[in-house]
Amino acid sequence: MKDAGHARPADLARAAETTTATVSNWLNDHVKANHVKAEQLFRIADAVKLDPRELLFGPLGRGVGERGTAYMHMPSEAHLDVWQAAYELVAHILDERGLEVGYRREATLGLMAHDLLMEGVSRGKVARVVMTALP
């Protein structure tokens, strides 16, 4: 909301031509996906500069107030490069140290590396963070 230039729910409500109560329901996760009016969804999505599907279902495919919807956010090519860099970084560190940590731990480390790289943290700093998370 603030990223889109709306400091308060009332500001967002004005921009989306809706009520503060409606915005409050969205912010507090009191909206059911099957009860959303399309026009309202698009106005709010435009006001917060999000894809309507992302607003309704979330970036990871979870619905507002629901679990497991059909919508899945597909990463762009640029994000795939970051995933590859994160995976290679973690794999290199594990290989260099001769460690086998299991696929779940490796996936967690890869996700952490990805998120840090997406935030603009340098590869060197990401590598140091990954190394501190190892046994």
Backbone torsions as a table, in degrees:
resi	resn	phi	psi	omega
1	MET	NA	-49.9	-179.4
2	LYS	-68.6	-33.7	177.8
3	ASP	-61.3	-28.6	-179.4
4	ALA	-89.8	4.5	175.9
5	GLY	91.6	18.9	179.7
6	HIS	-116.0	103.3	-175.5
7	ALA	-71.5	-30.9	-176.3
8	ARG	-129.4	155.6	176.5
9	PRO	-55.7	-35.1	179.7
10	ALA	-63.9	-36.3	177.6
11	ASP	-64.5	-43.2	178.1
12	LEU	-64.9	-41.4	179.4
13	ALA	-59.4	-43.3	178.3
14	ARG	-63.3	-44.5	-178.5
15	ALA	-64.6	-33.8	-178.0
16	ALA	-92.6	2.2	-179.1
17	GLU	53.9	50.1	178.7
18	THR	-140.7	-172.2	-177.3
19	THR	-95.8	159.1	176.0
20	THR	-63.9	-34.1	178.1
21	ALA	-62.5	-40.6	178.2
22	THR	-63.6	-45.7	178.5
23	VAL	-61.5	-41.7	178.4
24	SER	-60.1	-41.3	177.5
25	ASN	-61.1	-41.5	178.3
26	TRP	-65.5	-45.9	-177.1
27	LEU	-66.1	-30.8	-178.2
28	ASN	-97.5	12.4	175.4
29	ASP	60.6	40.4	178.2
30	HIS	-105.8	25.9	-177.5
31	VAL	-112.1	130.7	176.7
32	LYS	-98.4	130.2	-175.0
33	ALA	-55.8	-35.7	-177.0
34	ASN	-82.5	1.5	177.8
35	HIS	-116.7	9.3	-176.9
36	VAL	-84.2	134.3	175.0
37	LYS	-81.1	131.2	-176.2
38	ALA	-57.1	-44.8	-178.5
39	GLU	-59.9	-43.4	179.2
40	GLN	-65.2	-43.5	178.7
41	LEU	-57.1	-47.7	-178.0
42	PHE	-67.3	-38.5	178.8
43	ARG	-64.5	-44.1	-179.7
44	ILE	-68.8	-42.0	178.6
45	ALA	-60.3	-42.7	177.5
46	ASP	-63.0	-40.7	-177.5
47	ALA	-66.6	-34.2	-179.9
48	VAL	-99.4	4.2	175.8
49	LYS	58.9	48.1	176.7
50	LEU	-124.3	154.7	170.2
51	ASP	-64.7	135.5	-179.2
52	PRO	-55.7	-35.9	178.4
53	ARG	-65.4	-39.5	179.1
54	GLU	-66.8	-39.1	177.7
55	LEU	-63.2	-42.7	-176.4
56	LEU	-78.0	-43.6	-173.5
57	PHE	-106.1	-9.9	-179.3
58	GLY	85.2	161.3	-176.4
59	PRO	-69.7	-18.6	-177.4
60	LEU	-108.4	13.8	177.2
61	GLY	87.1	9.6	176.7
62	ARG	-93.5	132.3	-179.3
63	GLY	-75.8	158.5	175.2
64	VAL	-64.1	116.4	-179.9
65	GLY	70.8	11.1	-177.6
66	GLU	-133.4	166.0	175.8
67	ARG	-117.7	136.8	172.1
68	GLY	62.7	81.0	176.0
69	THR	-102.4	176.9	-177.3
70	ALA	-80.0	-18.2	-176.8
71	TYR	-79.7	131.0	176.8
72	MET	-130.1	126.0	179.6
73	HIS	-68.6	125.5	179.5
74	MET	-99.7	124.5	-178.1
75	PRO	-69.7	152.3	177.4
76	SER	-77.3	171.5	177.8
77	GLU	-57.9	-38.2	179.8
78	ALA	-61.8	-39.6	179.6
79	HIS	-69.2	-32.9	177.2
80	LEU	-63.7	-36.4	175.9
81	ASP	-62.9	-39.0	179.2
82	VAL	-67.7	-41.4	177.0
83	TRP	-59.7	-44.0	-179.5
84	GLN	-63.3	-44.4	179.3
85	ALA	-62.0	-41.8	179.7
86	ALA	-64.0	-45.7	179.7
87	TYR	-61.0	-47.1	-179.1
88	GLU	-63.9	-38.8	178.9
89	LEU	-61.9	-49.0	179.9
90	VAL	-64.5	-45.2	-179.8
91	ALA	-60.6	-41.1	179.9
92	HIS	-64.1	-44.7	-179.9
93	ILE	-63.7	-44.7	179.7
94	LEU	-63.6	-42.8	179.6
95	ASP	-64.6	-44.1	-179.3
96	GLU	-60.5	-36.2	-179.8
97	ARG	-91.3	-4.4	179.8
98	GLY	67.0	33.3	-176.9
99	LEU	-103.3	144.2	168.7
100	GLU	-122.4	116.7	-173.6
101	VAL	-110.5	0.4	-177.7
102	GLY	88.8	153.5	-173.1
103	TYR	-67.7	-33.9	179.9
104	ARG	-66.7	-45.3	179.9
105	ARG	-66.0	-40.7	178.6
106	GLU	-64.3	-39.4	177.6
107	ALA	-64.7	-40.2	178.1
108	THR	-63.6	-43.3	177.6
109	LEU	-63.9	-40.5	178.0
110	GLY	-63.5	-41.3	178.0
111	LEU	-64.1	-43.3	178.2
112	MET	-61.8	-45.4	179.1
113	ALA	-61.6	-43.2	178.6
114	HIS	-59.1	-49.1	-177.8
115	ASP	-61.6	-41.6	178.8
116	LEU	-65.5	-42.9	177.8
117	LEU	-62.9	-39.3	178.6
118	MET	-65.0	-28.8	178.5
119	GLU	-79.9	-5.6	177.7
120	GLY	95.0	9.2	178.0
121	VAL	-71.6	138.9	-177.6
122	SER	-65.6	155.2	179.8
123	ARG	-59.1	-38.2	179.5
124	GLY	-61.9	-44.3	178.9
125	LYS	-68.3	-38.4	177.7
126	VAL	-62.0	-42.6	179.1
127	ALA	-60.3	-42.2	179.2
128	ARG	-64.2	-40.1	178.5
129	VAL	-64.8	-43.9	179.0
130	VAL	-60.6	-43.4	-179.0
131	MET	-63.6	-34.3	179.0
132	THR	-71.8	-19.6	-180.0
133	ALA	-87.3	-2.6	-178.6
134	LEU	-90.5	155.2	178.4
135	PRO	-68.2	NA	NA
